[in-house]
Amino acid sequence: MEILSPAAEAYADRFTSPLDALLQKVADYTYANHPHSHMLSGKVQGKFLSLISTLLKPRRILEIGTFTGFSALCLAEGLDKNGVLHTIELREEDAGTARNFFKESINFERIILHTGNALEIIPTLKEEWDLVFIDADKTGYLEYYKLILPKLKKGGLILADNVLFHGEVFQDTISGKNGKAIQAFNEYIYRDQSVEKVLLTVRDGLMFIVKK
């Protein structure tokens, strides 16, 4: 299901600042070579991530789901001068692609790439997070959230991608496991009184969660 009309998406793209050369290179490579290129955040969401990070100037960023490195590079643009971004990718091949692109970034030394199961890696990271971006396996969202929230600073921000999951959450009866998982995640966040939240209709849905 198309959540936004192609005309609206094209219009948003037209009036959004252009990507820098490296981000454009990552996007072009991914669209041309990756069988799941639709997973890339894309220009509009990428610039949104970059601007949010720039406004917050976070010291510690966590990303769950590196893919080919596009969103990590966007988020890294706003890092505090002493800031560090940790990003976790399950797939070795995607991690390798991302690592090669990270090497071309001025922020290379401030991006720490972990390869493996995020549920195992997150507890080993002794950090307090200012900004977290969740964009990994949908069935794991709720577990990731429960792991992260205690380590998120007061006033810290979690962004969760794909919370409309291609429109599956609009159905009266959700049949797919990913759609069911996202619906359960959305309902849990809605009931969680420890955070403020707003669901944004950017791309495939972006949940904006701020810890009270």
HUZI-V180202 format. One record per residue. RES is the residue in one letter. PHI is phi in whole degrees, 0 to 359 (none if undefined). D_CENTER is the distance of its C-alpha to the mean C-alpha in whole Angstrom. Layout:
{{RES & PHI & D_CENTER} {RES & PHI & D_CENTER}}
//
This chain:
{{M & none & 21} {E & 277 & 20} {I & 278 & 19} {L & 250 & 19} {S & 290 & 22} {P & 305 & 22} {A & 294 & 24} {A & 294 & 22} {E & 296 & 19} {A & 295 & 21} {Y & 294 & 23} {A & 299 & 19} {D & 298 & 19} {R & 299 & 22} {F & 258 & 22} {T & 253 & 19} {S & 306 & 19} {P & 291 & 19} {L & 285 & 17} {D & 285 & 19} {A & 298 & 21} {L & 291 & 18} {L & 298 & 15} {Q & 296 & 18} {K & 297 & 19} {V & 298 & 16} {A & 298 & 15} {D & 299 & 19} {Y & 297 & 19} {T & 296 & 16} {Y & 297 & 18} {A & 276 & 21} {N & 237 & 21} {H & 264 & 18} {P & 294 & 19} {H & 241 & 16} {S & 298 & 15} {H & 297 & 14} {M & 283 & 10} {L & 297 & 10} {S & 301 & 8} {G & 87 & 11} {K & 300 & 13} {V & 295 & 13} {Q & 293 & 9} {G & 299 & 9} {K & 293 & 12} {F & 298 & 11} {L & 300 & 8} {S & 298 & 11} {L & 291 & 14} {I & 299 & 12} {S & 296 & 12} {T & 296 & 15} {L & 291 & 17} {L & 280 & 16} {K & 50 & 17} {P & 293 & 15} {R & 270 & 17} {R & 225 & 15} {I & 243 & 11} {L & 239 & 9} {E & 240 & 6} {I & 250 & 7} {G & 108 & 7} {T & 286 & 8} {F & 56 & 10} {T & 263 & 12} {G & 100 & 11} {F & 299 & 10} {S & 292 & 6} {A & 298 & 8} {L & 296 & 11} {C & 297 & 10} {L & 295 & 9} {A & 294 & 12} {E & 299 & 14} {G & 259 & 15} {L & 305 & 15} {D & 303 & 19} {K & 301 & 22} {N & 253 & 22} {G & 278 & 18} {V & 222 & 16} {L & 245 & 12} {H & 258 & 12} {T & 228 & 10} {I & 239 & 11} {E & 229 & 12} {L & 287 & 14} {R & 273 & 16} {E & 300 & 19} {E & 295 & 19} {D & 294 & 15} {A & 299 & 15} {G & 296 & 18} {T & 297 & 17} {A & 299 & 14} {R & 301 & 17} {N & 297 & 19} {F & 289 & 17} {F & 300 & 16} {K & 298 & 20} {E & 270 & 21} {S & 267 & 19} {I & 294 & 21} {N & 263 & 18} {F & 309 & 19} {E & 286 & 20} {R & 253 & 18} {I & 251 & 15} {I & 251 & 16} {L & 260 & 14} {H & 249 & 15} {T & 246 & 16} {G & 145 & 17} {N & 281 & 16} {A & 299 & 14} {L & 295 & 16} {E & 272 & 19} {I & 280 & 17} {I & 306 & 15} {P & 297 & 19} {T & 275 & 20} {L & 271 & 18} {K & 272 & 20} {E & 227 & 18} {E & 251 & 18} {W & 265 & 14} {D & 266 & 14} {L & 214 & 10} {V & 229 & 8} {F & 239 & 4} {I & 256 & 5} {D & 209 & 4} {A & 233 & 8} {D & 299 & 11} {K & 292 & 12} {T & 290 & 15} {G & 262 & 14} {Y & 305 & 11} {L & 294 & 15} {E & 294 & 16} {Y & 299 & 12} {Y & 300 & 13} {K & 295 & 16} {L & 288 & 16} {I & 279 & 14} {L & 306 & 16} {P & 297 & 19} {K & 259 & 17} {L & 270 & 16} {K & 294 & 18} {K & 301 & 20} {G & 84 & 18} {G & 288 & 15} {L & 241 & 12} {I & 248 & 9} {L & 247 & 6} {A & 244 & 6} {D & 271 & 6} {N & 63 & 9} {V & 280 & 11} {L & 257 & 14} {F & 35 & 14} {H & 57 & 16} {G & 86 & 19} {E & 298 & 20} {V & 290 & 19} {F & 279 & 22} {Q & 287 & 24} {D & 297 & 27} {T & 236 & 27} {I & 268 & 24} {S & 261 & 25} {G & 285 & 22} {K & 294 & 20} {N & 290 & 17} {G & 299 & 18} {K & 297 & 20} {A & 295 & 17} {I & 292 & 15} {Q & 299 & 18} {A & 296 & 19} {F & 298 & 15} {N & 301 & 16} {E & 294 & 19} {Y & 296 & 19} {I & 298 & 17} {Y & 300 & 19} {R & 278 & 22} {D & 285 & 21} {Q & 279 & 23} {S & 274 & 21} {V & 224 & 18} {E & 264 & 18} {K & 212 & 16} {V & 213 & 16} {L & 264 & 14} {L & 263 & 14} {T & 270 & 15} {V & 265 & 12} {R & 54 & 12} {D & 259 & 12} {G & 95 & 11} {L & 226 & 9} {M & 273 & 10} {F & 253 & 11} {I & 236 & 13} {V & 242 & 15} {K & 285 & 17} {K & 289 & 21}}
//
